[in-house]
Amino acid sequence: MAGERYQLHFSSLLAASATEVAERQLTVAGVNYELGPWLRMRFPVSQWQQLRQLPRQQWLGRCWLLLLGWLPVDYDELRFEEIQTHGFVEQSRLLSQQSWRHERRIEALAGGCRLTDRVGFTPRRGVPGWLSRHIIHALFLWRHRQLRLRYSLLPHA
């Protein structure tokens, strides 16, 4: 249905400190590690390495999503509402999505941390909502799989 808003939630318990995870994953290299090898995000300014360096509340340019690292399949007109030591809120527009909100929080726990992504989006007219939901769900499952491989799982308490 056109204009329908979708909400997805993903969370992983990781056996690394919140600071270690944030220092690595809140970087351009960290984003591309999570997306790889299927996708790569090309940021508009090559000097940006840490997401914390990015200005807030302004459009930062077009970040291309490249399938297998070279084929453009979507873009993200990037804008951060907030960037903190252990997370961010991105409110952007994508080629495929009329609106996009990605909130990432990294919470310290005994023996590790919890990384949580909340994603809200509204597909553009002509883009089937079920297809967007399926692709974005699979993409974030992959990202969290990559995180769990990198940091291993924190045993349940």
Secondary structure, DSSP 8 states (H G I E B T S, - for coil): -TT--EEEEEEEEESS-HHHHHHHHSBHHHHHHHHTTTEEEE-S-TT--BGGGS-SSS---EEEEEETTTEEEEEEE--EEEEETTEEEEEEEESSEEEEEEEEEEEEETTEEEEEEEEEEEE-TTS-HHHHHHHHHHHHHHHHHHHHHHH-B----
